[in-house]
Amino acid sequence: MQPDPRVAPGWHQETPPRTGWWYLIPLFTCGYGTPIMVILAGVKLRSRLHTLLGFGYFAGIAALLVARSVTSAGYESDDENAVVAIVSLMLWIVGTIHVAALQAKVRDRWYRKAARRHQHLLTQYPPSPWQHGTGVDPALAAAQWRAARREESRQLQVSQPAMATELMIGRPDLPGRQYDDGGLVDVNHVPADWLVRYLTIDRALADRIVEARDRHDGFTSPEELVVYCEGLTPAKLDQFRDRLLFVPR
């Protein structure tokens, strides 16, 4: 059986990379730590461009160090000293912003890879919060999970009817039910009010279904609903066929 959706499955417990602190390295080192973090990000992203940019930062910092040593020796004018200071400040700011952007890219890449690795599980579990932004539609994933849960509950009804009765499969009207059957409705036993609510039909049709099932001692298939219930068309039936369950009376 599928795990209870209220219990977080193992793949939801994977830990994403903790990159939120990366930008602090260039920020608190006045930009000198930028090359290391950019190269690290380039490796994790498998990006040749960012790896080369990391070495470019190394070259830029080396050039600035040479320029500062020259200005400190008094070989440059005040204007040239100001240029060196401005370039250093720009490198500091740009490097910090660059690393902050890269840390987000690294996390996003991890989320996308995790979503692809576990794509087959998205029809079995309700959506996890980190699925947002990974290309996986949470509403679609939840609907797929409910459909899989209904099929599982039907199989349980056939193979272990006593357990299905204990779990109250198809009986949302019964108090104290804890098992999530994906939205199944036992048409042969559920009151009209609950048919209206769970099948999204009008009260008049729900009353006709109840009247017909009492007259024929229950239904055995969705097609019988169309035959015995006036106003129920095959097209209308298809809208809730997947939610129907027929437990013998």
N, C-alpha and C positions, 0 to 999 in steps of 0.2 A: 504493500500500500504506500501511497505517497505520504510523506511526513506531514504532520499538522502544520498548516501555514503560520500558526501563531508561534511556532518554534523556529528560530532563525536557522536555516540550513547551513551546512559547512561552507559552501562557496560564498555565502554572504559575509563570512567572517574573515575573508582574505583582507590583509592589511595593505592599503595603498601606500606608496612611497611618501615619506614625510619630507616634503620639499619646501614647506612654508618658511623655513629659516634661511634658505639659500641666499636671498637678497641681502641678509645681514652681513655676509662675508665681504662683498664689495663696499657696503655702506660703512662698516666700521674699520675697514683697512684703507679708506680713502681711494678705493678703486684698484688697489694692488692685488686684491684677491679675485678680481673679475676673471682673469684668464683661466684660473683653475676651475671656477664654477661653470664657465662657458664650455670648456673642454669636457667637463663631466656631463653636462647636459647634452652635448653633441654625441658623446658615446652612448648615453641612454636612449637618445632619440635616433641613433644610427644616422646622424646627419653629418655629412662631410663638410657642408657649408659652415655649420656652427663650430665644428672642430677647427676648421681653418680660421674662423673668426677669433677663436680662443688664442691661437698662436699669433694672430694679428694684434690682439690686445697685448700679448707679451712683447711684441716688437715695438708697439706704441709706448708702452711703459719704459722699455729700455731706452728708447729715444729721448723720452722726457727726463730720465735719470741723467743721461749724458748732458742734455741741455741744462739741467739744474746745476750739474757740477761745473759747467762752463760759466754760468751766470754767477755762481757763488765765488768763482775765482776772479770775478770782476772783468771778464772779457766782453760782456754784453752790455748794451744800453738799458736804461730803465724801461723803454718801450718793449724791448725784447723780453725783459724779465716779466712784464705784464702779460705778454703773449703766452709765455710758458705757463704762468699761473692760471690763465683762462683755459688753456688747453687741458691742463691737469684737472681743473674743476669740471670741465665738460666730460672728460673721460670718466671721472668719478660718477657723475650723475647718469650719463648714458649707460655705463657699465651696470649700475645698480638697477636701472629700469630694464635693461636687457636680461639680466639674470632673473628678475621678478617675472618677466614674461616667459622665460624658459622653464621656470619651476612649474608654472601652470601647464605648459605644454607637456612636460614629463608626466604630470598627474593625469592629464587628459588621455595621453597615450596608454597609460596603465589601465584606465577605466575601459577604453575601447577594446584593448586586448582581452581584458577579463570578460567583457560582454560577449566577445566572439568565442572565447573558450567555453563559456557556459550557455551558449545560445540554445542548446537543446534542453536546458533546464528551465528556460523562461516560460515554457508551457506548463510547468509543474508547480511553480511557486509564484506567489504574489510579487509584484515588482519591488525591488529594493530601492531606497532613495538614491543610490549612486547611479541608477540606470538613467536618470534624467540627464540629457545632454550626451548620451552615448549612441544615439540613433535607434534605441529600443523604445517603442511606444509603450509606456506603462499601462495605459488602458487596454491595449491589445494584449499585452502579456497577462493581465488579470483575467480578461475574457477567455483566453486560451487555457489558463489554469482552471477556471470554473468548468469549462467544457470537459477537460481531462478528468476533473473530479467527479462530474456527473457520470461519465462512462465507468469509472472505477466503482462508484456506488451502485450502479446497475449490476455490474458483475458480482458485487458482494451480495446484492439482493437475490440473485440466482443461485450462487454457490453456497451461501450461508444465510438463509432467510431468518433464522432465529436471531443471529447477531444483527442483521439489518433491522429487525423489529426492535431490538434493544437500543440500537443507535437512533431509532425513529427516522430512518431514511424516508424522504418524501413526505414527512409530516411536520411542516413548519408551524402548524397550528397547535402542536402539543407542547405544554410547558416543560421546562427543564432540559430541552434538547441541547446537546453540546457539539454533536458531530456536524461538520460542514459537508453537505452532500453536493455542493455546487449549485443549489437552487432547484432540485428535483421536487415535483409535486405529484403525490399519489392521487390521481384523479378519482379513484374509487372510494376514497375516504375523506379527503379534505373538504371542509365546509365551503359553501359558495363564496363567502366573504374572502376566504383565502385564495380561492381560484381567481377572483377579481384582482387581488393584490399581486399574486405571483405570476399569473399568466398574462396580465395586462389586458384583460377583456372587460366588457361591460357587464353590469349585474344581470341584465336580462339573459345574456348568453350563459352566464354562470348558473343561473337558475334552471335553464333548459338542460344543461349538462347534468346537474344534480338530479333533476326529474327523470332524465333518460337512464342514468346509471341505476337509480332505484327501480325503475320499471324493468330493466334487463339484468338486474342483479350484478351490475358492474360491467366495465369494458375490459377487453383483452388487447386492444390495439388502437393506435391513433385513428386508423381509418374508420373504426366504428363510431367515433365521435362525429365524423362528417355524415355518416349514414343516419344516425339517430338524433342528431341535434340540429334542428332547423336554424338556418342562418349562419352556420359554420361552414365556410368554404375551404377547399384544399389550400388556397393561398393564405388564408387566415391561420389555418392549422400549422402551416410551415413556419409561422412566426414564433411558435412556442413548442413545436413538436419535440425538440431536443430536451425539454424540461419535463416531459410527461413520464410518469411511472404508473404501472398498472398492477397493483398488488391484489390478488384474489380476495374476494369478500368472504 
